Amino acid sequence: MSNSSEDADLQQARADLELATETAGDDVRDVIRDTAAAFAEIAASESEADHAVFDEHLNALRQARRESDAETADRLKDAIEHAESYRQSLEQA
């Protein structure tokens, strides 16, 4: 079961992703939107996120960051940091 700190990390990651979509190029915008939607589903779910699936989302964001301009990459960096913090809480569960 998640606590408010974990939820805050996931919510902040989603907010960072929403900002990133504003500056993202066409080649990465869909990946960012899809990941934000997946994070919303995880936040709404009563069950704990699947580690492997969550790692796939993180890897997709890391790849998108490598392919983005500086402004989008900075926003993705913030999202990744919050998502990684959330991911660490899953490992302790």
PyMOL commands that set and color helices and strands:
alter all, ss='L'
color gray80, all
select helices_A, chain A and resi 4-23+26-44+51-66+70-92
alter helices_A, ss='H'
color red, helices_A
deselect
rebuild
show_as cartoon
